[in-house]
Amino acid sequence: MVTHIEPKRVYLAVFAALMVLTVLTVWVSYFDMGDLSIVVALAIAVTKATLVVLFFMHARHSPRLTKFVIAAGFCWLVILIGLTLSDYFTRTWLPLPQGW
């Protein structure tokens, strides 16, 4: 039988935190905060993803190679988002082609 690294109360506390953050996400969605809405929603989502990766995927107690692979995946995500945003922000640099 597989033994858990963390006690069950830690898993239950993380689960409770995830449920609270989910309710917080729904609650915040009813308020119009302008551009800040996206920042708040992404902050909550990153917090939930971090909890899942650290505790339920056992990255907290994993070997250094696993932590390196997780960091490399995060760096790759940052590169892809950066390239996408560089394309999006530079689309207005060239004028639109004129018709006949």
C-alpha positions in Angstrom: 0.0 0.0 0.0 1.2 3.5 -0.8 1.9 5.8 2.1 1.3 9.5 1.8 4.1 11.9 2.4 1.9 14.5 4.0 -0.6 13.8 6.7 -4.2 13.6 5.7 -5.0 16.8 7.5 -2.7 18.7 5.1 -4.5 17.3 2.1 -7.8 18.3 3.6 -6.5 21.8 4.4 -5.3 22.2 0.8 -8.6 20.9 -0.5 -10.5 23.4 1.7 -8.2 26.2 0.5 -8.9 25.2 -3.1 -12.7 25.3 -2.4 -12.4 28.7 -0.7 -10.4 30.0 -3.7 -13.0 28.6 -6.1 -15.8 30.4 -4.2 -13.6 33.5 -4.2 -13.2 33.3 -7.9 -17.0 33.1 -8.4 -17.6 35.9 -5.9 -15.0 38.2 -7.5 -16.5 37.6 -11.0 -19.7 39.5 -10.0 -17.8 42.7 -9.4 -16.7 45.0 -12.2 -13.1 46.1 -11.4 -12.1 47.1 -14.9 -8.7 46.0 -15.9 -8.0 44.7 -12.4 -10.5 41.9 -12.9 -8.0 39.9 -15.0 -5.2 40.4 -12.6 -7.3 39.2 -9.6 -8.6 36.2 -11.6 -5.1 35.2 -12.7 -3.7 35.7 -9.2 -6.3 33.3 -7.8 -5.7 30.8 -10.6 -1.9 30.8 -10.1 -2.4 30.3 -6.4 -4.7 27.3 -7.0 -2.3 25.8 -9.6 0.6 26.2 -7.2 -1.3 24.4 -4.5 -2.2 21.5 -6.8 1.4 21.2 -8.1 3.1 21.4 -4.7 0.8 19.1 -2.7 -1.3 16.8 -5.0 1.4 16.3 -7.6 4.0 15.9 -4.7 6.4 18.4 -6.3 7.2 19.7 -2.8 9.0 16.5 -1.8 10.3 15.5 -5.2 13.9 15.2 -6.3 15.8 18.1 -7.8 15.4 16.8 -11.3 11.6 16.9 -11.1 11.8 20.5 -9.7 14.1 21.4 -12.6 11.6 19.9 -15.2 8.8 21.9 -13.5 10.9 25.1 -13.7 11.8 24.4 -17.3 8.2 24.0 -18.2 7.4 27.3 -16.5 10.2 29.0 -18.4 8.9 27.5 -21.7 5.4 28.9 -20.9 6.9 32.3 -20.3 8.7 32.2 -23.6 5.6 31.2 -25.5 3.5 33.9 -23.8 6.3 36.4 -24.5 6.4 35.5 -28.2 2.6 35.7 -28.5 2.5 39.1 -26.8 5.4 40.4 -29.0 3.4 39.5 -32.1 0.2 41.0 -30.7 1.7 44.3 -29.6 3.6 44.8 -32.9 0.7 44.3 -35.3 0.0 48.0 -35.5 3.5 48.9 -36.6 2.8 48.2 -40.3 0.0 50.0 -42.1 -2.9 48.0 -43.3 -2.8 47.3 -47.0 -5.0 49.6 -49.1 -7.6 48.3 -51.5 -7.6 48.9 -55.2 
